[in-house]
Structure formats: structure tokens, C-alpha cells
Amino acid sequence: MSVVISDAWRQRFGGTARLYGEKALQLFA
């Protein structure tokens, strides 16, 4: 599910969301 969410964010926000997504994954992971 994380991949789907990140993909949607990437389509909406772009590269910025990817950076936040990766940081969030590291924090939650």
C-alpha cells in the first residue's frame, strides 16, 4: 500500500512528495 500512496503523491505533488515519502517510510519503518 505504501507504494500506491507514494505513487499517487508523486503524480500529484511530484518529486517533492517522493522525498517526504522516503523520509516518512524511514521514520515509520
PQR file with spaces between the fields and no chain letter, atoms N, CA, C, O and H, PARSE charges and radii, in Angstrom:
ATOM       1  N    MET     1       0.837   -1.201    0.000 -0.4000 1.5000
ATOM       2  CA   MET     1       0.000    0.000    0.000 -0.0000 2.0000
ATOM       3  C    MET     1       0.869    1.246    0.000  0.5500 1.7000
ATOM       4  O    MET     1       0.499    2.261   -0.591 -0.5500 1.4000
ATOM       5  N    SER     2       2.007    1.179    0.649 -0.4000 1.5000
ATOM       6  CA   SER     2       2.908    2.332    0.703 -0.0000 2.0000
ATOM       7  C    SER     2       3.310    2.758   -0.697  0.5500 1.7000
ATOM       8  O    SER     2       3.409    3.948   -0.997 -0.5500 1.4000
ATOM       9  H    SER     2       2.307    0.355    1.129  0.4000 1.0000
ATOM      10  N    VAL     3       3.541    1.761   -1.556 -0.4000 1.5000
ATOM      11  CA   VAL     3       3.966    2.072   -2.921 -0.0000 2.0000
ATOM      12  C    VAL     3       2.856    2.817   -3.657  0.5500 1.7000
ATOM      13  O    VAL     3       3.117    3.776   -4.384 -0.5500 1.4000
ATOM      14  H    VAL     3       3.461    0.795   -1.312  0.4000 1.0000
ATOM      15  N    VAL     4       1.619    2.368   -3.462 -0.4000 1.5000
ATOM      16  CA   VAL     4       0.485    3.005   -4.131 -0.0000 2.0000
ATOM      17  C    VAL     4       0.342    4.450   -3.667  0.5500 1.7000
ATOM      18  O    VAL     4       0.147    5.357   -4.476 -0.5500 1.4000
ATOM      19  H    VAL     4       1.407    1.590   -2.872  0.4000 1.0000
ATOM      20  N    ILE     5       0.440    4.654   -2.352 -0.4000 1.5000
ATOM      21  CA   ILE     5       0.309    6.007   -1.799 -0.0000 2.0000
ATOM      22  C    ILE     5       1.419    6.898   -2.350  0.5500 1.7000
ATOM      23  O    ILE     5       1.161    8.017   -2.793 -0.5500 1.4000
ATOM      24  H    ILE     5       0.598    3.918   -1.694  0.4000 1.0000
ATOM      25  N    SER     6       2.642    6.402   -2.323 -0.4000 1.5000
ATOM      26  CA   SER     6       3.769    7.182   -2.822 -0.0000 2.0000
ATOM      27  C    SER     6       3.566    7.509   -4.294  0.5500 1.7000
ATOM      28  O    SER     6       3.866    8.619   -4.734 -0.5500 1.4000
ATOM      29  H    SER     6       2.852    5.492   -1.963  0.4000 1.0000
ATOM      30  N    ASP     7       3.055    6.542   -5.057 -0.4000 1.5000
ATOM      31  CA   ASP     7       2.840    6.746   -6.487 -0.0000 2.0000
ATOM      32  C    ASP     7       1.822    7.857   -6.709  0.5500 1.7000
ATOM      33  O    ASP     7       2.011    8.718   -7.569 -0.5500 1.4000
ATOM      34  H    ASP     7       2.812    5.640   -4.700  0.4000 1.0000
ATOM      35  N    ALA     8       0.752    7.837   -5.940 -0.4000 1.5000
ATOM      36  CA   ALA     8      -0.284    8.868   -6.078 -0.0000 2.0000
ATOM      37  C    ALA     8       0.282   10.237   -5.719  0.5500 1.7000
ATOM      38  O    ALA     8       0.014   11.228   -6.398 -0.5500 1.4000
ATOM      39  H    ALA     8       0.598    7.138   -5.241  0.4000 1.0000
ATOM      40  N    TRP     9       1.062   10.280   -4.652 -0.4000 1.5000
ATOM      41  CA   TRP     9       1.663   11.543   -4.231 -0.0000 2.0000
ATOM      42  C    TRP     9       2.611   12.053   -5.299  0.5500 1.7000
ATOM      43  O    TRP     9       2.673   13.254   -5.566 -0.5500 1.4000
ATOM      44  H    TRP     9       1.279    9.474   -4.100  0.4000 1.0000
ATOM      45  N    ARG    10       3.355   11.130   -5.913 -0.4000 1.5000
ATOM      46  CA   ARG    10       4.302   11.525   -6.960 -0.0000 2.0000
ATOM      47  C    ARG    10       3.558   12.156   -8.127  0.5500 1.7000
ATOM      48  O    ARG    10       4.032   13.125   -8.721 -0.5500 1.4000
ATOM      49  H    ARG    10       3.305   10.156   -5.696  0.4000 1.0000
ATOM      50  N    GLN    11       2.388   11.606   -8.457 -0.4000 1.5000
ATOM      51  CA   GLN    11       1.617   12.142   -9.578 -0.0000 2.0000
ATOM      52  C    GLN    11       1.053   13.518   -9.225  0.5500 1.7000
ATOM      53  O    GLN    11       0.954   14.388  -10.090 -0.5500 1.4000
ATOM      54  H    GLN    11       2.003   10.820   -7.974  0.4000 1.0000
ATOM      55  N    ARG    12       0.686   13.717   -7.968 -0.4000 1.5000
ATOM      56  CA   ARG    12       0.072   14.984   -7.566 -0.0000 2.0000
ATOM      57  C    ARG    12       1.126   16.045   -7.283  0.5500 1.7000
ATOM      58  O    ARG    12       1.127   17.107   -7.904 -0.5500 1.4000
ATOM      59  H    ARG    12       0.766   13.010   -7.266  0.4000 1.0000
ATOM      60  N    PHE    13       2.019   15.758   -6.348 -0.4000 1.5000
ATOM      61  CA   PHE    13       2.984   16.763   -5.912 -0.0000 2.0000
ATOM      62  C    PHE    13       4.263   16.718   -6.736  0.5500 1.7000
ATOM      63  O    PHE    13       4.873   17.755   -6.998 -0.5500 1.4000
ATOM      64  H    PHE    13       2.018   14.894   -5.843  0.4000 1.0000
ATOM      65  N    GLY    14       4.672   15.516   -7.146 -0.4000 1.5000
ATOM      66  CA   GLY    14       5.876   15.406   -7.956 -0.0000 2.0000
ATOM      67  C    GLY    14       7.047   14.873   -7.149  0.5500 1.7000
ATOM      68  O    GLY    14       6.860   14.060   -6.244 -0.5500 1.4000
ATOM      69  H    GLY    14       4.177   14.674   -6.933  0.4000 1.0000
ATOM      70  N    GLY    15       8.248   15.321   -7.468 -0.4000 1.5000
ATOM      71  CA   GLY    15       9.462   14.824   -6.816 -0.0000 2.0000
ATOM      72  C    GLY    15       9.491   15.173   -5.336  0.5500 1.7000
ATOM      73  O    GLY    15      10.043   14.421   -4.533 -0.5500 1.4000
ATOM      74  H    GLY    15       8.400   15.982   -8.204  0.4000 1.0000
ATOM      75  N    THR    16       8.901   16.312   -4.966 -0.4000 1.5000
ATOM      76  CA   THR    16       8.921   16.735   -3.567 -0.0000 2.0000
ATOM      77  C    THR    16       8.248   15.699   -2.684  0.5500 1.7000
ATOM      78  O    THR    16       8.752   15.368   -1.611 -0.5500 1.4000
ATOM      79  H    THR    16       8.453   16.923   -5.619  0.4000 1.0000
ATOM      80  N    ALA    17       7.109   15.186   -3.134 -0.4000 1.5000
ATOM      81  CA   ALA    17       6.372   14.197   -2.355 -0.0000 2.0000
ATOM      82  C    ALA    17       7.215   12.939   -2.188  0.5500 1.7000
ATOM      83  O    ALA    17       7.146   12.265   -1.161 -0.5500 1.4000
ATOM      84  H    ALA    17       6.699   15.455   -4.006  0.4000 1.0000
ATOM      85  N    ARG    18       8.013   12.631   -3.210 -0.4000 1.5000
ATOM      86  CA   ARG    18       8.848   11.438   -3.138 -0.0000 2.0000
ATOM      87  C    ARG    18       9.843   11.564   -1.988  0.5500 1.7000
ATOM      88  O    ARG    18      10.068   10.607   -1.246 -0.5500 1.4000
ATOM      89  H    ARG    18       8.070   13.178   -4.045  0.4000 1.0000
ATOM      90  N    LEU    19      10.434   12.741   -1.845 -0.4000 1.5000
ATOM      91  CA   LEU    19      11.400   12.955   -0.771 -0.0000 2.0000
ATOM      92  C    LEU    19      10.721   12.795    0.583  0.5500 1.7000
ATOM      93  O    LEU    19      11.241   12.114    1.467 -0.5500 1.4000
ATOM      94  H    LEU    19      10.252   13.518   -2.447  0.4000 1.0000
ATOM      95  N    TYR    20       9.564   13.419    0.743 -0.4000 1.5000
ATOM      96  CA   TYR    20       8.831   13.310    2.006 -0.0000 2.0000
ATOM      97  C    TYR    20       8.390   11.875    2.250  0.5500 1.7000
ATOM      98  O    TYR    20       8.413   11.392    3.382 -0.5500 1.4000
ATOM      99  H    TYR    20       9.142   13.972    0.025  0.4000 1.0000
ATOM     100  N    GLY    21       7.986   11.194    1.176 -0.4000 1.5000
ATOM     101  CA   GLY    21       7.547    9.809    1.291 -0.0000 2.0000
ATOM     102  C    GLY    21       8.669    8.914    1.782  0.5500 1.7000
ATOM     103  O    GLY    21       8.470    8.068    2.655 -0.5500 1.4000
ATOM     104  H    GLY    21       7.967   11.587    0.256  0.4000 1.0000
ATOM     105  N    GLU    22       9.867    9.110    1.205 -0.4000 1.5000
ATOM     106  CA   GLU    22      11.008    8.293    1.607 -0.0000 2.0000
ATOM     107  C    GLU    22      11.351    8.545    3.069  0.5500 1.7000
ATOM     108  O    GLU    22      11.624    7.603    3.813 -0.5500 1.4000
ATOM     109  H    GLU    22      10.029    9.797    0.497  0.4000 1.0000
ATOM     110  N    LYS    23      11.337    9.811    3.488 -0.4000 1.5000
ATOM     111  CA   LYS    23      11.638   10.143    4.883 -0.0000 2.0000
ATOM     112  C    LYS    23      10.593    9.528    5.801  0.5500 1.7000
ATOM     113  O    LYS    23      10.921    8.981    6.853 -0.5500 1.4000
ATOM     114  H    LYS    23      11.115   10.576    2.883  0.4000 1.0000
ATOM     115  N    ALA    24       9.324    9.625    5.391 -0.4000 1.5000
ATOM     116  CA   ALA    24       8.243    9.075    6.204 -0.0000 2.0000
ATOM     117  C    ALA    24       8.400    7.565    6.338  0.5500 1.7000
ATOM     118  O    ALA    24       8.214    7.006    7.419 -0.5500 1.4000
ATOM     119  H    ALA    24       9.058   10.070    4.535  0.4000 1.0000
ATOM     120  N    LEU    25       8.745    6.907    5.229 -0.4000 1.5000
ATOM     121  CA   LEU    25       8.919    5.455    5.260 -0.0000 2.0000
ATOM     122  C    LEU    25      10.039    5.081    6.221  0.5500 1.7000
ATOM     123  O    LEU    25       9.919    4.115    6.974 -0.5500 1.4000
ATOM     124  H    LEU    25       8.897    7.360    4.351  0.4000 1.0000
ATOM     125  N    GLN    26      11.130    5.845    6.196 -0.4000 1.5000
ATOM     126  CA   GLN    26      12.256    5.558    7.087 -0.0000 2.0000
ATOM     127  C    GLN    26      11.837    5.743    8.540  0.5500 1.7000
ATOM     128  O    GLN    26      12.197    4.942    9.402 -0.5500 1.4000
ATOM     129  H    GLN    26      11.228    6.630    5.584  0.4000 1.0000
ATOM     130  N    LEU    27      11.074    6.803    8.808 -0.4000 1.5000
ATOM     131  CA   LEU    27      10.653    7.072   10.180 -0.0000 2.0000
ATOM     132  C    LEU    27       9.696    5.994   10.670  0.5500 1.7000
ATOM     133  O    LEU    27       9.851    5.479   11.777 -0.5500 1.4000
ATOM     134  H    LEU    27      10.781    7.453    8.107  0.4000 1.0000
ATOM     135  N    PHE    28       8.701    5.650    9.843 -0.4000 1.5000
ATOM     136  CA   PHE    28       7.708    4.657   10.251 -0.0000 2.0000
ATOM     137  C    PHE    28       8.271    3.245   10.194  0.5500 1.7000
ATOM     138  O    PHE    28       7.848    2.366   10.944 -0.5500 1.4000
ATOM     139  H    PHE    28       8.575    6.068    8.944  0.4000 1.0000
ATOM     140  N    ALA    29       9.237    3.037    9.290 -0.4000 1.5000
ATOM     141  CA   ALA    29       9.834    1.713    9.158 -0.0000 2.0000
ATOM     142  C    ALA    29      10.791    1.494   10.313  0.5500 1.7000
ATOM     143  O    ALA    29      11.414    0.436   10.406 -0.5500 1.4000
ATOM     144  H    ALA    29       9.580    3.752    8.681  0.4000 1.0000
